[in-house]
Amino acid sequence: QVHMVESGGGLVQAGGSLRLSCAASGIISSINYMGWYRQAPGKQRELVAAITTGGSTNYAGSVKGRFTISRDNAENTVFLQMNNLKPEDAAVYYCGAGWGGVRYWGQGTQVTVSS
């Protein structure tokens, strides 16, 4: 079992920045993939960015050039630096982890962007 805890959400003005963190604990050897997903009201959960233990990354087209995902393998923590935030980025952001995909989810952290 792996437990995920997110932090760093909040309210920011359009154009501002936030940094999300997600710390994993438990059977860490069972995960090689960590990612950030988001879900806005009335919409499906979508991938924002993901990173593997080896450092390979994948981004949604809508956030490329604005968001950066990084990972501290020693601390089992993944970060999402979000710059130039837009109102359409507002959502609950979830951290997910697993082996090749998501098996474990965090509780989510709210990101609100005011225009």
Sequence and secondary structure as in RCSB ss.txt:
>XXXX:A:sequence
QVHMVESGGGLVQAGGSLRLSCAASGIISSINYMGWYRQAPGKQRELVAAITTGGSTNYAGSVKGRFTISRDNAE
NTVFLQMNNLKPEDAAVYYCGAGWGGVRYWGQGTQVTVSS
>XXXX:A:secstr
 EEEEEE  EEEETT  EEEEEEEEE GGG  EEEEEEE TTS  EEEEEEETT  EEE TTTTTTEEEEEETTT
TEEEEEE S  GGG EEEEEEEESSS  EE   EEEEEE 
